[in-house]
Amino acid sequence: MHTIAYFEVQSSDPERDIKFYQRVLTGLFIKQEDLPIEYYRIETNGIAGGY
């Protein structure tokens, strides 16, 4: 069976959307400080992602 291995979410308002996705995904958003763009790693109990 195929599974989702990774996902990314794009946003024009990260602060607002992080609040929403934290409730929906019950995940932890970790800001990546070493990148030239604003980017957050998303850790959930299952699928890894980025924002």
Distance bins in CASP14 RR format, pairs under 12 A and 6 or more apart:
PFRMAT RR
TARGET T0000
AUTHOR 0000-0000-0000
RMODE 2
METHOD distances of the structure
MODEL  1
3 46 0 0 0 0 1 0 0 0 0 0 0
3 47 0 0 0 0 1 0 0 0 0 0 0
3 48 0 0 0 0 0 1 0 0 0 0 0
4 44 0 0 0 0 0 1 0 0 0 0 0
4 46 0 0 0 0 1 0 0 0 0 0 0
4 47 1 0 1 0 0 0 0 0 0 0 0
4 48 0 0 0 0 1 0 0 0 0 0 0
4 49 0 0 0 0 1 0 0 0 0 0 0
5 46 0 0 0 0 0 1 0 0 0 0 0
5 47 1 0 0 1 0 0 0 0 0 0 0
5 48 1 0 0 1 0 0 0 0 0 0 0
5 49 0 0 0 0 1 0 0 0 0 0 0
6 41 0 0 0 0 0 1 0 0 0 0 0
6 42 0 0 0 0 1 0 0 0 0 0 0
6 43 0 0 0 0 0 1 0 0 0 0 0
6 44 0 0 0 0 0 1 0 0 0 0 0
6 46 0 0 0 0 0 1 0 0 0 0 0
6 47 1 0 0 1 0 0 0 0 0 0 0
6 48 1 0 1 0 0 0 0 0 0 0 0
6 49 1 0 1 0 0 0 0 0 0 0 0
6 50 1 0 0 1 0 0 0 0 0 0 0
6 51 0 0 0 0 0 1 0 0 0 0 0
7 21 0 0 0 0 0 1 0 0 0 0 0
7 25 0 0 0 0 1 0 0 0 0 0 0
7 41 0 0 0 0 0 1 0 0 0 0 0
7 42 1 0 0 1 0 0 0 0 0 0 0
7 44 0 0 0 0 1 0 0 0 0 0 0
7 46 0 0 0 0 0 1 0 0 0 0 0
7 47 1 0 0 1 0 0 0 0 0 0 0
7 48 0 0 0 0 1 0 0 0 0 0 0
7 49 1 0 1 0 0 0 0 0 0 0 0
7 50 1 0 0 1 0 0 0 0 0 0 0
7 51 0 0 0 0 1 0 0 0 0 0 0
8 21 0 0 0 0 0 1 0 0 0 0 0
8 39 0 0 0 0 1 0 0 0 0 0 0
8 40 0 0 0 0 0 1 0 0 0 0 0
8 41 0 0 0 0 0 1 0 0 0 0 0
8 42 0 0 0 0 1 0 0 0 0 0 0
8 47 0 0 0 0 0 1 0 0 0 0 0
8 48 0 0 0 0 0 1 0 0 0 0 0
8 49 1 0 0 1 0 0 0 0 0 0 0
8 50 1 0 1 0 0 0 0 0 0 0 0
8 51 1 0 0 1 0 0 0 0 0 0 0
9 17 1 0 0 1 0 0 0 0 0 0 0
9 18 0 0 0 0 1 0 0 0 0 0 0
9 20 0 0 0 0 1 0 0 0 0 0 0
9 21 1 0 0 1 0 0 0 0 0 0 0
9 22 0 0 0 0 0 1 0 0 0 0 0
9 24 0 0 0 0 0 1 0 0 0 0 0
9 25 0 0 0 0 1 0 0 0 0 0 0
9 27 0 0 0 0 0 1 0 0 0 0 0
9 29 0 0 0 0 0 1 0 0 0 0 0
9 39 0 0 0 0 0 1 0 0 0 0 0
9 40 0 0 0 0 1 0 0 0 0 0 0
9 41 0 0 0 0 0 1 0 0 0 0 0
9 42 1 0 0 1 0 0 0 0 0 0 0
9 47 0 0 0 0 0 1 0 0 0 0 0
9 49 1 0 0 1 0 0 0 0 0 0 0
9 50 1 0 0 1 0 0 0 0 0 0 0
9 51 1 0 1 0 0 0 0 0 0 0 0
10 17 0 0 0 0 1 0 0 0 0 0 0
10 21 0 0 0 0 0 1 0 0 0 0 0
10 37 0 0 0 0 0 1 0 0 0 0 0
10 38 0 0 0 0 0 1 0 0 0 0 0
10 39 0 0 0 0 0 1 0 0 0 0 0
10 40 0 0 0 0 0 1 0 0 0 0 0
10 50 0 0 0 0 1 0 0 0 0 0 0
10 51 0 0 0 0 1 0 0 0 0 0 0
11 17 1 0 1 0 0 0 0 0 0 0 0
11 18 0 0 0 0 1 0 0 0 0 0 0
11 19 0 0 0 0 0 1 0 0 0 0 0
11 20 0 0 0 0 1 0 0 0 0 0 0
11 21 0 0 0 0 1 0 0 0 0 0 0
11 29 0 0 0 0 0 1 0 0 0 0 0
11 38 0 0 0 0 1 0 0 0 0 0 0
11 39 0 0 0 0 0 1 0 0 0 0 0
11 40 0 0 0 0 1 0 0 0 0 0 0
11 42 0 0 0 0 0 1 0 0 0 0 0
11 50 0 0 0 0 0 1 0 0 0 0 0
11 51 1 0 0 1 0 0 0 0 0 0 0
12 38 0 0 0 0 0 1 0 0 0 0 0
13 19 0 0 0 0 1 0 0 0 0 0 0
13 20 0 0 0 0 1 0 0 0 0 0 0
13 21 0 0 0 0 0 1 0 0 0 0 0
13 38 0 0 0 0 0 1 0 0 0 0 0
13 51 0 0 0 0 0 1 0 0 0 0 0
14 20 0 0 0 0 0 1 0 0 0 0 0
14 21 0 0 0 0 1 0 0 0 0 0 0
14 22 0 0 0 0 0 1 0 0 0 0 0
14 29 0 0 0 0 1 0 0 0 0 0 0
14 31 0 0 0 0 1 0 0 0 0 0 0
14 37 0 0 0 0 0 1 0 0 0 0 0
14 38 1 0 0 1 0 0 0 0 0 0 0
14 39 0 0 0 0 1 0 0 0 0 0 0
14 40 1 0 0 1 0 0 0 0 0 0 0
14 42 0 0 0 0 0 1 0 0 0 0 0
14 50 0 0 0 0 0 1 0 0 0 0 0
14 51 1 0 0 1 0 0 0 0 0 0 0
15 21 0 0 0 0 0 1 0 0 0 0 0
15 22 0 0 0 0 0 1 0 0 0 0 0
15 29 0 0 0 0 0 1 0 0 0 0 0
15 31 0 0 0 0 0 1 0 0 0 0 0
15 38 0 0 0 0 0 1 0 0 0 0 0
15 40 0 0 0 0 0 1 0 0 0 0 0
15 51 0 0 0 0 0 1 0 0 0 0 0
16 22 0 0 0 0 0 1 0 0 0 0 0
16 23 0 0 0 0 0 1 0 0 0 0 0
17 23 0 0 0 0 0 1 0 0 0 0 0
17 24 0 0 0 0 0 1 0 0 0 0 0
17 25 0 0 0 0 0 1 0 0 0 0 0
17 29 0 0 0 0 1 0 0 0 0 0 0
17 38 0 0 0 0 0 1 0 0 0 0 0
17 40 0 0 0 0 1 0 0 0 0 0 0
17 42 0 0 0 0 0 1 0 0 0 0 0
17 50 0 0 0 0 0 1 0 0 0 0 0
17 51 1 0 0 1 0 0 0 0 0 0 0
18 24 0 0 0 0 0 1 0 0 0 0 0
18 25 0 0 0 0 0 1 0 0 0 0 0
18 27 0 0 0 0 1 0 0 0 0 0 0
18 28 0 0 0 0 0 1 0 0 0 0 0
18 29 1 0 1 0 0 0 0 0 0 0 0
18 30 0 0 0 0 0 1 0 0 0 0 0
18 31 0 0 0 0 1 0 0 0 0 0 0
18 38 0 0 0 0 0 1 0 0 0 0 0
18 40 1 0 0 1 0 0 0 0 0 0 0
18 41 0 0 0 0 0 1 0 0 0 0 0
18 42 0 0 0 0 1 0 0 0 0 0 0
18 50 0 0 0 0 0 1 0 0 0 0 0
18 51 1 0 0 1 0 0 0 0 0 0 0
19 25 0 0 0 0 0 1 0 0 0 0 0
19 27 0 0 0 0 0 1 0 0 0 0 0
19 29 0 0 0 0 1 0 0 0 0 0 0
20 26 0 0 0 0 0 1 0 0 0 0 0
20 27 0 0 0 0 0 1 0 0 0 0 0
20 29 0 0 0 0 0 1 0 0 0 0 0
20 51 0 0 0 0 0 1 0 0 0 0 0
21 27 1 0 0 1 0 0 0 0 0 0 0
21 28 0 0 0 0 0 1 0 0 0 0 0
21 29 1 0 0 1 0 0 0 0 0 0 0
21 40 0 0 0 0 1 0 0 0 0 0 0
21 42 1 0 0 1 0 0 0 0 0 0 0
21 43 0 0 0 0 0 1 0 0 0 0 0
21 44 0 0 0 0 1 0 0 0 0 0 0
21 49 0 0 0 0 0 1 0 0 0 0 0
21 50 0 0 0 0 0 1 0 0 0 0 0
21 51 1 0 0 1 0 0 0 0 0 0 0
22 28 1 0 0 1 0 0 0 0 0 0 0
22 29 1 0 0 1 0 0 0 0 0 0 0
22 30 0 0 0 0 0 1 0 0 0 0 0
22 40 0 0 0 0 0 1 0 0 0 0 0
22 42 0 0 0 0 1 0 0 0 0 0 0
22 43 0 0 0 0 0 1 0 0 0 0 0
22 44 0 0 0 0 0 1 0 0 0 0 0
22 51 0 0 0 0 0 1 0 0 0 0 0
23 29 0 0 0 0 0 1 0 0 0 0 0
24 42 0 0 0 0 0 1 0 0 0 0 0
24 44 0 0 0 0 0 1 0 0 0 0 0
25 40 0 0 0 0 0 1 0 0 0 0 0
25 42 1 0 0 1 0 0 0 0 0 0 0
25 43 0 0 0 0 1 0 0 0 0 0 0
25 44 1 0 1 0 0 0 0 0 0 0 0
25 45 0 0 0 0 1 0 0 0 0 0 0
25 46 0 0 0 0 1 0 0 0 0 0 0
25 47 0 0 0 0 1 0 0 0 0 0 0
25 48 0 0 0 0 0 1 0 0 0 0 0
25 49 0 0 0 0 1 0 0 0 0 0 0
25 50 0 0 0 0 0 1 0 0 0 0 0
25 51 0 0 0 0 0 1 0 0 0 0 0
26 42 0 0 0 0 0 1 0 0 0 0 0
26 43 0 0 0 0 0 1 0 0 0 0 0
26 44 1 0 0 1 0 0 0 0 0 0 0
26 45 1 0 0 1 0 0 0 0 0 0 0
26 46 0 0 0 0 0 1 0 0 0 0 0
26 47 0 0 0 0 0 1 0 0 0 0 0
27 40 0 0 0 0 0 1 0 0 0 0 0
27 41 0 0 0 0 0 1 0 0 0 0 0
27 42 1 0 0 1 0 0 0 0 0 0 0
27 43 1 0 0 1 0 0 0 0 0 0 0
27 44 1 0 1 0 0 0 0 0 0 0 0
27 45 1 0 0 1 0 0 0 0 0 0 0
27 46 0 0 0 0 1 0 0 0 0 0 0
27 47 0 0 0 0 0 1 0 0 0 0 0
27 48 0 0 0 0 0 1 0 0 0 0 0
27 49 0 0 0 0 1 0 0 0 0 0 0
27 50 0 0 0 0 0 1 0 0 0 0 0
27 51 0 0 0 0 0 1 0 0 0 0 0
28 40 0 0 0 0 1 0 0 0 0 0 0
28 41 0 0 0 0 1 0 0 0 0 0 0
28 42 1 0 0 1 0 0 0 0 0 0 0
28 43 1 0 1 0 0 0 0 0 0 0 0
28 44 1 0 0 1 0 0 0 0 0 0 0
28 45 0 0 0 0 0 1 0 0 0 0 0
28 46 0 0 0 0 0 1 0 0 0 0 0
28 48 0 0 0 0 0 1 0 0 0 0 0
28 49 0 0 0 0 0 1 0 0 0 0 0
28 50 0 0 0 0 0 1 0 0 0 0 0
28 51 0 0 0 0 0 1 0 0 0 0 0
29 38 0 0 0 0 0 1 0 0 0 0 0
29 39 0 0 0 0 0 1 0 0 0 0 0
29 40 1 0 1 0 0 0 0 0 0 0 0
29 41 1 0 0 1 0 0 0 0 0 0 0
29 42 1 0 1 0 0 0 0 0 0 0 0
29 43 0 0 0 0 1 0 0 0 0 0 0
29 44 0 0 0 0 0 1 0 0 0 0 0
29 49 0 0 0 0 1 0 0 0 0 0 0
29 50 0 0 0 0 1 0 0 0 0 0 0
29 51 1 0 0 1 0 0 0 0 0 0 0
30 39 0 0 0 0 1 0 0 0 0 0 0
30 40 1 0 0 1 0 0 0 0 0 0 0
30 41 1 0 1 0 0 0 0 0 0 0 0
30 42 1 0 0 1 0 0 0 0 0 0 0
30 43 1 0 0 1 0 0 0 0 0 0 0
30 44 0 0 0 0 0 1 0 0 0 0 0
30 48 0 0 0 0 0 1 0 0 0 0 0
30 49 0 0 0 0 0 1 0 0 0 0 0
30 50 0 0 0 0 1 0 0 0 0 0 0
30 51 0 0 0 0 1 0 0 0 0 0 0
31 37 0 0 0 0 0 1 0 0 0 0 0
31 38 1 0 0 1 0 0 0 0 0 0 0
31 39 1 0 0 1 0 0 0 0 0 0 0
31 40 1 0 1 0 0 0 0 0 0 0 0
31 41 0 0 0 0 1 0 0 0 0 0 0
31 42 0 0 0 0 0 1 0 0 0 0 0
31 50 0 0 0 0 0 1 0 0 0 0 0
31 51 0 0 0 0 1 0 0 0 0 0 0
32 38 0 0 0 0 1 0 0 0 0 0 0
32 39 1 0 1 0 0 0 0 0 0 0 0
32 40 1 0 0 1 0 0 0 0 0 0 0
32 41 1 0 0 1 0 0 0 0 0 0 0
32 42 0 0 0 0 0 1 0 0 0 0 0
32 49 0 0 0 0 0 1 0 0 0 0 0
32 50 0 0 0 0 1 0 0 0 0 0 0
32 51 0 0 0 0 1 0 0 0 0 0 0
33 39 0 0 0 0 1 0 0 0 0 0 0
33 40 0 0 0 0 0 1 0 0 0 0 0
33 41 0 0 0 0 0 1 0 0 0 0 0
34 41 0 0 0 0 0 1 0 0 0 0 0
35 41 0 0 0 0 0 1 0 0 0 0 0
35 50 0 0 0 0 0 1 0 0 0 0 0
35 51 0 0 0 0 0 1 0 0 0 0 0
37 50 0 0 0 0 0 1 0 0 0 0 0
37 51 0 0 0 0 0 1 0 0 0 0 0
38 50 0 0 0 0 0 1 0 0 0 0 0
38 51 0 0 0 0 1 0 0 0 0 0 0
39 49 0 0 0 0 0 1 0 0 0 0 0
39 50 1 0 0 1 0 0 0 0 0 0 0
39 51 1 0 0 1 0 0 0 0 0 0 0
40 49 0 0 0 0 1 0 0 0 0 0 0
40 50 1 0 0 1 0 0 0 0 0 0 0
40 51 1 0 1 0 0 0 0 0 0 0 0
41 48 1 0 0 1 0 0 0 0 0 0 0
41 49 1 0 0 1 0 0 0 0 0 0 0
41 50 1 0 1 0 0 0 0 0 0 0 0
41 51 1 0 0 1 0 0 0 0 0 0 0
42 48 1 0 0 1 0 0 0 0 0 0 0
42 49 1 0 1 0 0 0 0 0 0 0 0
42 50 1 0 1 0 0 0 0 0 0 0 0
42 51 1 0 1 0 0 0 0 0 0 0 0
43 49 1 0 0 1 0 0 0 0 0 0 0
43 50 0 0 0 0 1 0 0 0 0 0 0
43 51 0 0 0 0 0 1 0 0 0 0 0
44 50 0 0 0 0 0 1 0 0 0 0 0
44 51 0 0 0 0 0 1 0 0 0 0 0
END
